[in-house]
Amino acid sequence: MQKMGGYAAGGVTTLALLDAQRQADQATLEQVQSRADRLLNCAALMQALGGGWQ
């Protein structure tokens, strides 16, 4: 994380560091949610087409 270097050098406030970490966590959460949505949509499509999991 780029902000960590600035934090260690004293150029970034604790608030800015925590905000950057929060943003990174939010991006990770959105990525995981998108993958889950994609997998659920794939399963729904297979079911709608009459397919099964064999």
C-alpha positions in Angstrom: 0.0 0.0 0.0 1.5 3.3 -1.1 0.2 5.2 1.9 2.0 3.0 4.3 5.3 4.4 3.2 4.1 7.9 3.6 2.7 7.1 7.0 6.0 5.6 8.2 7.9 8.7 6.9 5.4 10.9 8.7 3.9 12.4 5.6 0.4 10.9 5.9 -2.0 11.3 8.8 -3.5 8.3 10.6 -6.9 9.3 9.2 -5.7 9.3 5.7 -4.1 5.9 6.2 -7.3 4.4 7.7 -9.3 5.9 4.9 -7.0 4.3 2.3 -7.3 0.9 4.1 -11.1 1.3 4.2 -11.2 2.0 0.5 -9.0 -1.0 -0.2 -11.3 -3.2 1.9 -14.4 -1.8 0.1 -12.8 -2.6 -3.3 -12.1 -6.1 -2.1 -15.6 -6.6 -0.8 -17.0 -5.3 -4.2 -14.8 -7.7 -6.1 -15.9 -10.7 -4.0 -19.6 -9.6 -4.3 -19.2 -9.3 -8.1 -17.8 -12.8 -8.3 -20.6 -14.2 -6.1 -23.2 -12.5 -8.3 -21.5 -13.9 -11.5 -21.6 -17.4 -10.1 -25.2 -17.1 -9.0 -26.2 -15.8 -12.4 -24.4 -18.7 -14.1 -26.3 -21.2 -12.0 -29.6 -19.4 -12.7 -28.8 -19.5 -16.4 -28.0 -23.2 -16.3 -31.3 -23.9 -14.5 -33.3 -21.7 -16.9 -31.9 -23.6 -19.8 -33.0 -26.9 -18.2 -29.5 -28.0 -17.3 -28.4 -29.6 -14.1 -25.2 -30.1 -12.2 -23.9 -33.6 -13.0 
